[in-house]
Amino acid sequence: MGRTGSSSESRKPFNKREENVPKVDDSAPQTISVARTQRSPYVWLSLLLLTIYGFRAIYQQQFEKLPIPLSAEQAGKRGFSEVEALKHVKALTSLGPHPVGSDALDLALEYVLRAAEKIKKTAHWEVDVEVEKFHAKSGANRLSGGLFRGKTLMYSDLYHVILRVLPKYADETGENTILVSSHIDTVFSTEGAGDCSSCIAVMLELARGISQWAHGFKSGVIFLFNTGEEEGLNGAHSFMTQHPWNNTIRLAVDLEAIGLGGKSGIFQTGSHPWAVETFASVAKYPSAQIVSEDLFTSGAIKSGTDFQVYRELAGLSGLDFAYADNTAVYHTKNDKFELLKPGSLQHLGENMLAFLLHAAASSKLPTGNVIKGQNSEQDKAVYFDILGTYMVVYRQRFATLLHNSVIIQSLMIWTTSLVMGGFPAAVSLALSCLSLVLMWVFSLSFSASVAFILPVISPSPVPYVASPWLVVGLFVAPAFLGALAGQYVGFLILQTYLSNVYSKRERLLPATRAELIRLEAERWLFKAGSFQWLLFLIIGNYYKIGSSYLALVWLVSPAFAYGLLEATLTPARFPKPLKLATLLMGSIVPLLVSAGTIIRLASSLIGSAVRFDRNPGSTPEWLGSVIVAVFVAIILCLTSVYLLSYLHLSEAKRSIIFATCILFGLSLAAVVSGIVPPFTDLTARTVNVVHIVDTTEKYGGRQDPVSYVSLFSTTPGKLTREIEHIKEGFTCGRDKPIDYVTFSVDYGCWTHEDGEDGWDESDIPSLLVDSDVSSNGRITNILIDTKGSTRWSLGINTDEIEDFKFKGEEELVPIGDKSSVDGWHTIQFSGGRDAPRSFALTLFWKKNSTRLVEANTVPPPLLKLRTDFNRLTPKAKRVISKLPSWCALFGKSTSPFTLAFLTALPINI
C-alpha cells in the first residue's frame, strides 16, 4: 500500500479533475501506447521453487538445527553434557512403562533419588544441596480451566523426589526460590523417552551443573521430580498444597513433551514477562512462539501441563517448555530411546542452564503480588524467535501502541486514497475485496472437498500421517488452485468495471486501454492483500492476541516495498506492471518470521490426527482431514495473497496450474493405490485393547457380569484391516456403544470368546446405598468399594444431583462449587498401592429430581463407575500380541488400563 494515498497513482484513472491529467492533443488520436506485460514463465517457476525451498530452509534452521552433544569432559564440571543426560534417559526407559502405582515407577523413583544423592555428594563445598523423597497424602485437584471443567481429580499415596540447591552461607535465599519441575511417571502404553524421561534427565544434569555454581546465587533452585502428572497433574498439585517449600516459590519452570525430542520451545509464560525477557537475553539457542501459547490457552490444543497448576493454583508465572517433534508418537510404543534426536537434550540443557544461572543470581526476581498475577494484562509478554537464533520480546502495552499507530496510519492512507480517487476508487476497492472473498471461498472449498472424499477412496481417512509430505499434494495443491481461481474470477469482475471507467477515455487505443485495465486490476489485487492483513491486525489488536505480530509484519513489509518501489509523487499517467523486486522485498521479512512456525504447526496438526477422535466413532471420519484442509487453505490464502496477484498476467500461469494438477493427481494416486501406507511401524495408529467386565446392564436387572474384550481407536477410520489381521472373533460396528465414564466409544470392535479368564468376581466394585432420607431435601449416602483398584473414574448425574461431598480417609471434596459437562461431574482417582479403596459419597438431590421412572424407558444412571487394573488377561494378551505392527496402544489420563470393570447405580434406587 505504501504511499498510495499521497501519490498520483491513487488518482488514475479515477481522477475527476482534468487538470491533473497530462494534456493530450484533442485533434489527433491517442498515440501513446503501452506494451503488453510479459513475465517469463521460467522466472516464475524458479520463484515458486525458491519459495518452497525457502520455507524448508527456514524451518530446518529454526526447528531442526540442533547443537552438537557434549561429553562430560567437553562440558566440564559446570557445563551441560547431553552424553551424561542420555545415561539417565536410557536407565529410565529400560524400566518400561512406569505409570502411577506400578513397581516400575518405584524403581524409577529410586533411580532418580540415587542420582540426586550423588549430586549432593559432589556439590561445590559452598553449596548446600538438600534431597528429599516426599510422600504426598490424599488430595483433590479441582482446576477449573480447559480439560478440567466438570472434573475433580483425586490422588493418594504419591511419592516425589525433591532437590533444593542453596548457597551455604545465605539462608535468606531459601525464602525466594525458582521451581524447575517435570514428571517421572508415564502412561501405561510407553516407556516415555520423550514424555518425559528426557525432561527428568535434563533436570538431573542441570542440578549437577547448578550445584557447582550456586554459591553466588541470591535465590534457591528447587528441582521437583514428581509423579502423578499423567493422571491429571496430581504431582504438581500435591506439592503446591502439601509441601512446606511451596510458599517460597517465586517463579516456575515446567519441562514437558508432546512429541519426541527436537528443540524444546517455550509455549506458556504466565502473566508476568520477567522470566521470558530474561530467557531471551541469555539463551544460546532461543526457541519460543507465542502462537503456541495463544492456541493452548484458547483450548484449540486439548491438553494440560503442570504449569497450569502453578499458574491457576499459586498465581505463578515462568516458563513452560515442550518437546514437539514427531507428535504422532506421543504416548505410544514409539516414544522410545532409539528415536530421540541427538542434540535435543543439549539444546534444552544449555538454554536452561544459562537462564537459571542468570535468574538465580539476579536480585530482580519477581516477588509478592506482582508475580501473583495482579499486574495488568498490558504487561504480558509478546515473544517469538527468528530462525532459532534471535528472540524478540516486548510487552503487550508496547504492542498495543505499535499496532494502533500502524492501524491509524493505514486507515489514513486508505481514506486519503479513496477520497482522491472518488467513487471509482471505492468501487475498485470493494471489487478487489470481493476477489479476496472468492479466493477464500474457492480455496477452502477445493481443499475441503478432497478431505470429504478421502474416507471413500482411501484405506484410511487420514492417509498422510506417516507421510506428511502428502498434505502438499492432497490439500496444498487444491487450495492453491482454488485461491488462484477465486482471485482470477474477482480479477475478471474488476477488469469489467475498470473497462467501463476507461471507456470514457475515448482517445485511448483499444490495445492500450486493455493493457492499462489489466495493470490497474493487478495493482488493486496487490493492495487488497494489504487491506486483508489490516483487518486481521485490527481484530488481533482489539482482542489483545499476542500472535498479531504476524499480521503486523505481513502488512508493513509489503506495504513498505510497494510504497518504495511502486508509488510515486510524480503525476504519472498510467499504471505500470508490478515489479518483481516489490514482491521479493515485501515477502522476505514475513517469511523469515512465519515460515518455520507455519510448518511446525502443520506438522503438529498432522501428527495429532492419530488421536483426533477422543470419543471413538462420535465424529465423522472426514472431520480430521477437513480440519487439516481448512488449516492449509487458511495459511495459503493469508501468505500467498501478494504472490497470486502477480500470476494473472504471467505466462507461467498455465504451467503452474498444470504442475499443480499433476502434483495433486500423483498424490491422490499414491493414496488410492496404497503405495504409500497411512501408518508404519514408527508412525502407528493408536488403539486400545480393554478386557471389560460389565455389570451395568439394566442397572441391576441382570446380576451376572458380562465379560468381553473391546478394541477401539482414537484414530479416525474403521478397524477392518486390523481385525482381519488379529483374527480373534471380533465383531465391529456401532451396535455396542460403551460408556467408559470419562469418554464413550460409539464405534469399536468386541469379542466374547474366552472372556471369562483372567479376572475374579471379587474385583468387581460395588456401589451400596447406606441411607436415603427425604426430610429436608433428599440426601443419599453411598458407600463405594473399588476392591483392588487404585485407579478409577466415577460419574455423577448432575441433572439429578444438586451437590455432593466425598470422603475417603478424610474429606476430599466439600459441598459447593461444582461444575458439570453434558450433565455429568466426573471424579478421577489415581494413587499408589497404599491408596484407600473404600469411600463415602453423600448426594444432595435437586428438588425437582426424578423420583419415578416411566415404563419402557431406560434413563441414565445416577452414578456410573469404572475401575482399572494394569494387568493382562489371557485373551487381552493374545489380542495385543497379534496387533499389526502399524498399531500401537495409546494411553492418557481418561483411558482405561487393559482390564476395566464397569458398574452403575440407577436413579430409582
N, C-alpha and C positions, 0 to 999 in steps of 0.2 A: 504494500500500500504506500509506504514511504511518504513522499511529499505530493501525493496525488492531488490533495486539495489545493495546494498552492501553485501547481503547475498548469500550463495551458493545456496539457493533455487531458485534464479533467473537464475541459470545456469543449473538446472535439468529439464528435461532430455536433454537440448539443448546444453550443453557444448561440443564443438568440441575438447577440449584439454583433452586427455585421462588421463594425469597425475593428473587431478583434481577429477577423479572418483576413489573410493576405489578399490583396487586391488582384482581381482577375479581369482580363480584357473581355468585356461583355460582347464585343463584336466578333470574337473568334471562339471556336470550340476549345474545350479544355485540352491543353497539350501536355499537362503533367501526367506522367504515368508511373505506376508502382509495379515493380517486378513481383511476380508470384513467388511467395516464400518457398524456398527449397531447403529441407532439412535432411541431411544424409541419413539413410537408414542404418548405415554402418556405425555412425556416431551414436545413434540412439540405442542400438543393440549393445554397443560397447558400454554405454552409460548404464543400461539396465544390469548388465553383467557386473559392472563395477559396483553398483549399488548393492546387489546381492552379496558380492564378496565383502563389501564394506560392513554390512550387517554381521556377517560371520566373523570377520576380523575383530570388530568391536566387541562382540560377545566373548570371543576367545580371550581377548586381553582383559576384559572386565571380570569374567567369571571363571575362566578355565586356566589362566596362568597362575600357577602355584609356586611358592618358594621351594628351594631345594631343602630336603630334610637334613637336619644337622644331627651328628652323633654327639654323645656326651662330651667327647674331647673337643669337638668343634664349638659347642655351645658354651663350655666352661661351667664352673660351679654356679654362676649367676645367670646363665642363659637358659633358653628353652631348647630341648632336644626332642624331636619327633621320634627318633630311634628309641629313646628311653620310654617315651609315652606309649609307643606301639606295643611294648612289652606288657603294659597294663591291659591294653585292648585285647591282646591275644590271650592273656590269662583269664580275663572275664568272659570272653566269648567261648573259651574252651569248656566252660561250665554248662553250655547250652542255655536254653531259655530259663530265666530265673524270675518268675512272677512272684507277687506277694504270697507268703505262706508256704513257699516251696523250700526244699532242702538246698537247692542250688542257690537260692538267694541268701541263705545263711552262710554258705561258702563264699559267696561274693562279698558279703559284709565283712567276713573275717579277713579276706584278702585286702580289702581297702583299709581295714583297721591296722593290719600289719604294715602296709605301705606308709600309713600315716605315722605310726610309731617310729619307723625308720627315719622319716623326715625329722621328727622330733630329736632323734639322737644325733643327726648330722647338721643341725641348725647352727648358725653363727652364735658364738658364745654370748653376744649381747642381745640375742633374740630369744624370746620366751614363746615356746610352742606348746599349746595345750591340746590334748587329744581325748575325745570322749565318745563312748558308744551310748547314745541316748535312747532310752526306751519311752516311746510315746504311748500314753494310755488312750482310752476311748475318747472320741470327739466327733463332732458333726460339722461338716463343711457346708455352709448354706450360701454360697456365692449366688448372686442374682443375675449376672450378665451372661450373654452368649449362650452356650450349650447348657448352662447350669440352671436356666429358668425352669421352674417347676420341679426341681430336684433337691433332695437332701443327700449329701454324700457322707456316710458314716464310716468310721475306721476304729481299729483297736489293735493293740499289741504290734506296733510298728517299731522298727529299730533304724536309727540313723548314725552315721559316723560324722563327727564334727571336729574340725581342726581350726584352732584360732591362733593367729600369729600376731605377736605384740613386741614392741621394743621393751627390753627387760627393765629399764630404769625410767619408764614413763607410764605410770599406772593410769593416768588420765586418758590414754589412748583406748583403753578398754571401754570407755563410755561413748566413743564415736567410732563406729566400725563400718566396714564395707562388706556386704554379704555376696559371696560367689556360690552359686547353687546349681546342682544338677541331680539326676536320679540314677540310682543303681539298678532298680528293678526294670524288667522288660515285660512285654506281653507274653502269653504262653506259646506263641507261634514263631518266635525268633530268638536268636542268640543276641541280637541287639548291638551289632558292631557300631552302627551309626547312632541309633537311639537306645541308650545313649552312653555306651561304653567308651566311645571316643571322647565324649564330654568329661566323663569321670577321669579318663587318662590325662586329658589336658589339665584338669584341676589338680591332679596329683603332681604333675610335673611343674605346674605353676607354683604350687605350695612349696615344693622343694626349692625352686629358684627364689621365691619371696623370702623364705627363711634365711637366705643369705644376705638380704637387703634391708630387712625390716628395722634394724637398729636406728635408722634415721627417719622412721615413719612418725607422723603425727596422728594417725588413725590406725586402728587394728584392722585385720582382714580375717573374716570368718569363712571357712570353706565348709559348706553343708553338702554332704553326700547322703541324700535322702532316699527313702523307699516309699512306695505308695503313689507315685506320680501317675503311673499308667492307670490307676484305678479312680482317678478323679482329683489329682493334685493334692492328695491327702498328706503326703510327706511335708510339703511346704506349709500347709495349714497347721499341722500338728506342731511344727517347730515354732511358728509365729504365735501360737496360742498357749504353748506349754513350756517352752524353754526360757530360762531367766535372761538369756542374752538377747532376746528378741527386741527389747526396748532400747538397745544400744545401736541398732542398725540405722544408718542414715542414707544408704544407697544400696540398691540390689542389682546384681548381675546374674542373669539366668542363662545357662547354656542348654540348647535344645537341638533337636534334629527332626526334620520332616522328610528326610531323604538319607543318602549315604555319602558323606564326605563332600569334597569340593570346598569352596570358600564359605566360611561361616559369616553371615552378614547380620547386621542389626535390622530388626523389623518391629521393635517396640522400644519406646523410651520413657513413657510416662509424661507427666505434665511439666516437669522441671527440666530445662535444657542443659544444666551444668555438665552432666555426665557425657552426653553426646558431643558437646562442644569440646570437652577435654579429650575425648577419644579422637576427634577429628584432628586435634593439634599434635597428637603424639603417635597415632597408629602408623605403622610402617606399610601396611597393605590394607588401607581402609576399604570396607565393603558395607554399604548401608543404603537402604532405599525406603523413603517414607511412603512410596507407593504400596509397599507390602504392609506397612502399618495401617494405612487407610483401608486396604482390603480386609485386613484382620479385624480391625475394630468395627467395620461395617457389618460383619457377620458373613461376608462372602466366603471366607475361609472357615470351615466348620471344625474348629479345633481350639484347644486351650493349652496354656503353659503355666508353670509355677509363677511366672511374672504376674499373671492375673491375680493370684493370691496376694503377692507383695503390694500390688497397686491398689486392689479393692479393700483388702483387709487392713493393711498398715499405712496406706496412702503414700507408699514409696515410689520414687522414680528411679531410673537407672538405665540399664541396657539389657535387651533380650536378644540373644544371638540364636541363629538356627542354621544348621547344615541343610541345604535344599537341593543338592544334586540327586538325580535319579529317584524322584519321588515315588515312582511306581513300586519300588522295593520296600517301602515303608511298612513296618510291622509284618513282614513276610520272611520266609526262609532265606531270601536273597539279601537281607540286611546282614551280611557276613563279612568277616575279617578280610577275606581274599579280594573283595571288590572295593575296599577302601582305597581311595586315590592317594598316591604319595604326595606329600606336601600339604594335605588337608589339615593335619594337626599342627604343623609348623606355622601355617598361616594364622590360625586362631590363637595359638600359643604366643607367638611374638606380638601380636596385636594386644592381647590381654595383659601380657607382662608389662609392656610399655604403659598401658593405661593404669594398671594397678600401682606401678612404681610412682607415677605422677600423681594419681589421685590420693593415695595413702600418705604421700609426703606433703600434700597441699594443706594449707590452713583455711582454704575456702570451701571445704566440703559442706554442702548444704545441711543445715540443721533446723530443728524446730518446725514451726508452722510452714515455712517455705517449702520444705520437702513433703509436707503432708498434703500437698495438692491445693493449697489455698491461693496460690498465685494465679494470676489471670490467664485465661486461655490465650491471650495475646502473647504470652511469653513462651508458649510451646514451640519446640524447635521444628524447623523445616530442614531436611537434610537429604543429601544424595551424594554418591561418589561418581567420579568421572574416570572411566577406564580402570577402576580399581587402584588408581594412583593418587588422585586428589579427592578431597572431600569438601563439599560445600555445606555450611551450616549457617542458618540465620533464623531469627525468631519470627513468629507469626506477626508480631507488631510491624516489623520491617517489611514482611511480605505484603501485608495489607496496604502499607503506604506505597510500595513499589507498584503493586497491581493497580491501585487506584490511580496512580499517576499515568500508567500506560493506558488504562481504560479511558481516562478523561482525554488524553491527547488523541487517542484513536478515534473517539467519538467526535472530537472537534474537527479532525481531518475529514472524517466521513461527512459530517454535516456541511462543512465548507465546500467539499467536492460536490455534494448533491445540490446545494443552493446555487453554485455557479453553473452546474450542468443543467439545472432546471428539471422539468418533468421527464424528459427523455432519460436523464441520468438515473432518476428514481426508478423508472420502469426497467431500465437495464440492470440495476442492482437487484430488483425483485426477480427478474428472469434468471440472473446468474445464481441467485439463491435457490430458485426453482431447480436449476441444474444440480445443485448440491443435494436437494431433497431426492431428486431422481437417482442421483449417484448412490445415495444411501439405500434407497428402496430396492434398486436393481441389485446392488452388491449383496445386501442381506438376503434377498430372495434367491439369487443364484446359488449362494453358498449354502443356505439352509436347505434348499431343495435337495442337494446332494446328501445332506445329513438324514433327510427323511427317507431316502431310498436305500441307504446303506444296510439297514436290517433286512431288506428284501433280497439284495443281491450279494451280500457278504456273509461268510460264516459267523461273523461277529458284528454287532452294531458299532463296535469301536476297533476296527481292524488296524489302526495306526499306532496302538500303544507301544508295541515292540519296535516299531519303525516310525518314529515321529516325523521323519522327512516326508512321509506320505501325505501329511497335512498340507504341505506346499502344493502338491498336485490335486488333492481332493477338495481343498477348501480355499487356499490362497488363489489358485488359478481361476475358479469360477467367480470368486469375489472380485478379482481384478477385472475380469471380463464384464461383470455386472456393473462395476463402478465406471468403467470406460464407456459402456453402452449407455448407462443412465446419464452420464455427463454429456455424452455426444447428443442425445436427444435434446437436452437443455441447450446445448450449443446451437443446434439447428433452430430451435424456437427463438433463441436470442438473435440469431442471424436474420430470421424472418422479420423480427421487429426492427432491427437496425437497417434492413433494406428499405423499409418504409421511411425511416428517418433520412437515409441517404438519397432516397428518390427525389427529395426536394432540391438536391444539388444537380440541377439539370445539365450543367456544363461538364460533369464528370463522365469520362468514358466508361462504358459498361464493365470492361475488364478491370479498370481501376476501382470502380465502385465495389465490385465483388470482392476484390482483394482487401480493400480497406475494411469492409464489413467483417471479413474473416479475422483480420488482425485486431479489430476493435473487440470482437467477441472473445478472442483468445485472452486479451488483457482483462476483460471483465471476469472471466473464469478464474484467472490467477488471483485477482483481488478478492473474489468471493471466498477463496481459501483463507485469506487473512480475516475476512468477516466471520467465517466459521469459528476460527480459533479465538476471536474476540468474544464471541458468545460464550464459549466454554470458559474463558478466563473470567468473565463476569459472573457466571454461575459458581465456579470454584471459589472465587473471592467472596461471594455472598455467604457461602456455607463454610468458609474458612477451611477448605480442603487443602492439605499440605501438598498434594500432588499437582496443584495448579501451576507449579513452576514449569511443568511440561507445556501447558498452554501458553505460558509466557514466552518460552524460547521458540516455540513453533509460530508464534505471532510476530515477535520482534525481529528475529533474524531474517526471515524472508521479506518482511516489510522494509527493513533497512536496506537490503540488497536491491529491492525494487526501487526505492527512493533514490538510491545512489546511482544505479545504472540505467534506469528506465525513465523516471520522471525528470523533466527539465523545467527551467524557468524561462525558456525562450518560447515565443508563440509559434511553435512548430505546428504545421497544419494537419499533418496526417499521422496516424499511429504507425509505429514500426514493429517489426517482429520482435518478440521477446528474445533477449539474449540468453544463450546457454549459460553464460557466466552468472546471470542473475539466479538461476536455479541452483547452480553449484554453490555459490556464495551463501545463498539463503538456507541451504539444506545441511551444510557441514556441521554447524553447532547443534542443531536439533538432533541430528543423527548420532553425534558423539554422546549426547546426553541421554538419549532414549533408546537407541537400537538394542543395546545389551539387555536393558530391563525388559523390553518387549519380548525378546526371545526367551528370557528366563521365565517370565510369566506364562508364556505359551507352553514351554516345556513342563512347568509345574502343573498347568491345567491338564495337559495331555496325560501326564503320569497319574494324576488323581482320578482319571477315568476308571481305573481298576477298582476303586472303592466308591463309585459315584452313587450307587443305589443303596442308601442307608437302610431302607426297608425293602428288601429284595422283592421285586415284582410290583412295587407300588407306583413306579413311574414308567412312562412309555420307553420302549427300548431306544427310540431315536433321540430322546431328550439330551443325553450326554453329548452326542455328536452335534446336536443343534447348538448347544452352548459353546462348544469349540468353534463351530462355524460362525456363529454370531460374533464371538470374540475376534476371530480372524478378520471378518468383514469390517468391524468397527475400527480395528487398528489400521487396516488398509485404507479405509476412507479418510481417516484422520491424517495419516502420514503421506499419502500419495496424491493428495488433492492438488498440490502445486505441479507435480510431475505430469499428471493427467491432462492438465490444461495445455501442455506443450504438444501432446501427442496427436491432437486432432488435425494439425497442419503438417504433420510429419509423414514422409514417405515410408517410414518404418512401421506405421500403424498396422498395416496388413500383415507384415512379417511377424510382428509382436503378437497379434491375435492368433495367427496360425501356430506359432511356437507354444503359446499358452494352451491352445486347444490340444496340441499333441501331448503336452505335459499332463493335462487332465486325463486324456484318453489312456495314456500309458499307466498312470496311477490307478485309474479305475480298472483297467485290465489286470493289473497286479493283484488287486483286491479280489475281483471276481474269480480269477483263476486259482487263487490260493497260493500263488508263487511266494508271496510274502506273508508269512503266518502272523496272525494277530497277537499271539503270545509265544514266548520262548521259555527256555529253562531259566534265563536270567531276568526276564520281564514277564512274570507269571500272572495268570488270572487268580484273583482271590476267591477262596471258597472256605466254607465251614462245614465240618462233619461233627454232628452232635447226636449222641445217643440220648433219646428223650424218654423219660418215664412220666407219663401224663395221667394225673388224677382229677383233671378239671372238667371232664366231660359231664354235662348235665348237672354240674355243681352238686355232686353228692348222690345223684340218681343212680350212678354206676360206681360200685365200690372197687371193682378190680382195676388196677392200673393198666394203662395201655403203653406198651414199650415198642419203640421203633427207632430207626436211625434216620436222621434228616440230613440232607445235603442241600446247601443253598449258596448263593454267590452274591456279593455286593457289586460285582462287575456286570453291567447290562448284558442281556442276552440269554438264550436258552442254554440248558445243560445237556443237550442231546449228545454231543460228541463225548463229553466226559462220562456220561452214563454208559455209552457203548463201550468205552474203554474199561470201565470198572467191572461191569457185568456181575452185579450183586443183587439182582431182582428189584431194582429201583423203578418206581413209577413217578413221573414228573407231571406237573400241571398246577392249576390254581384251585384244585378241589379240596386241598387240605391246608388252609391258612393256619399259621402257628403264631400265637401271641407269646413272645419272649419277655413280656413286661416292659423292657426298655426299648423294644422295637418289635416289628411284626414281619413275618415272611408271607407274602401273598403268592409268590411263585417259588417252588422248590421241588425237591425230589425226596422220596421216602421209601423205606422198605421195612416190612415187619419180620422178615426172615431172621431167625437166630437172634431175636431181640430180648430174650429172657435171661441171657447170661451176662455176668459182669457187674451186676448190681443186686442190692438186697432191699427188701421192703422196710428194713429198719432205717434206711437212708431217706425214706420219704418224709418230707417236712409236714408239720401239722399247724393248722390254724384253728384254735379252740376258743369258743365263746365262754368266757369266765362269768360274765354278768351282762345283763341287758335291762336297763331301767329307764322309765319314761316319766319320772315325777316332775322335774323342772327342765324339760327338754330331754330328749332321748340320748342316753350315754351308754356306750357298749365297750366292755373291756375284752380284749382279745389276747390270748396267750400264744406266742409264736415260738415254735421249736424247729430250728433248722437242722437238727440232728448233727451230722458230722461236718456240715458245710460252714465255712467261714467266709464265703463269698456268695452274696445273694442279692436279689432285687425284689422290692415289694411295691406294687401299685395300689394307690388308694383312690377310690372313686369320689372325686370332689363334686360331682353333681348331686351326690347324696350326703357327703360329709362336709360340714362347715369348718371343722378344725380337728386337730388331734395332738396328742403328746405321746412321746415314745421313750421307753425306759429299758435300759439293759441292766448292768451292774449299778448304774446311776442314770439320772435323767439326761438324755441326749438331745431331745427335741422338745422344747417347751411349747405352750399354747401361743398362738399368734403368728402373724407374718408368714403365711403360706402362699405360695403361688402354684399355678397349675398350667398344664398344656393339654389341650384337647380333652379336658375333663378329668385329668389324672395328675396326682402328685406322686412322684417316684422316689423311693428311698433305695439307694445303692450302698451296700455294706461290703467292706473288704478288711480282712485282718489276718494276723499271724496265727500260728497253730494254737496259741493260748487265748484266742479271742472268744468271747462268750457266744453261746448257741441259743440261749433262751432269752426272750424279750417280752415286754408287756406293752400293748398298744391300746390307748384309750381314744375312742372315736366320739366326736360330738356331732350329732346329726343335724341337718338342716330342718327347719320347722316344716317345710313342705316336701320333705323327702318321701321317697316311695315306701309305702307300707305293705301294699298288696301287689302281687304280680298277676297280670291278666293271663287268662288261659291261653295256651298255644303260643306263647311268646317266650323268648329267651332273652332276658335283659342282661346287660353287662354285669359282671360280678361286683361285689362290694370291695373285695380285696383279691389281688392275684399275686402269686409268689413264685419265684424261680430260684432254686438253689443250684450251685455249680460245684462240680468236683473235677479236679485236674488229674483224671485217670482215664485210661483207655479200656473199654470193654472189648472182648474178643472181636465182636462184629465191627465196631468202630475202628479198631486197629487194622483189621483186614481191609476195610474200605480205604483208609488213609494210605496203606501200603500200596494200593492199586491206583492211587490218583495219578493221572498222567503228569509228565514232567513239566508241562506248561501250567500246572495248577499249584497253588501254594496256600496253606492255611493262613487265615488272617485273624488277628486279634485286636480288640480295643476294649475300653472300659465297659461298654454296654453289651459286648458279645459274650455268649456263654462259653464255658470250657467244653471239653469233649464229652462230658456227662452232665445232664441237667434234669432236674425234677421240677415239674410244673404242678401247682395246686391252686385252688381258689376257694373263696368263701362267697356264697350267693347273697343277694340283697335281702331275700326273705329268710333270714337266719332264724 
